[in-house]
Amino acid sequence: MLSFALLEKRSMPLAGLPAYVVRVPILAELNSRYLRMTPAAMAEWLLNDLERAGALRRENDMLVATGS
């Protein structure tokens, strides 16, 4: 979900990601049922996986989509 949102928006403030994982129902449900992480920890987990996959990069205080 995050990678698709970034493709649409092209970038997102890094500081807003924990609130994003709380606000998006499927991410909140996934975290509630299975991961049980704090929003900040889940945000970092998502970022690390999407960076490894090459779907996004951190640029200053922003997340930037790398796909087209």
N, C-alpha and C positions, 0 to 999 in steps of 0.2 A: 504494500500500500504506500509506503513512504517513497519508494523509487518512482511509482507512477505519479504521485503528487509532485515530486520534484521535477519530473519530466514536463508536467503541465506548467508549473510555476517557474522552472529553471533554477531557482535558489530559494533558500529558507534560512532564517536566522538560527544558528546553532543553539542559542539559549532558549528558543521556543520549542525545541524538540521534546523535552519531557512533558510539556502541556499537550503537545500533539498526540503522544501515545496514550494519554488519558482521554483525550477528546474523540479519537477515532474508535468507534465501537468495536470493530474486529480486533484491533490491537489491545484495547482495554480488556476484552474478553479473553484473548489469548494469554495475557499476563495474569489475569485473575485466576483462570483455570489451571494453567500449567507452569508458568514461569515464576510467579509470585515475587517479582523484583520491584524495587522502587521505580517510579517513572524515570528517574535519572539513570539508573542502572540498565533498564530496558532500552532507553534511548542510546546509551553507549554500546550496548550489545548489538542493536540494529545497525548503528553506524559502522562498527567494526566489520560486520558481515557484508554490508553493502560496499564498503571501501575495498575489502578483499575481492569482491566480485567485480570491481571496477565500475559500479553503477553510480557512485558519487565520490566527491572529494571535499575535503575541508579547505576552505580558502578564507583566511583571516577568521572572522566570526560567523561565517556563512557556510551552509551546505550547498554544493553546486552539483547539479546533474551532469553526468558525463555522457549519457546516451543522447541519441537524436530522435 
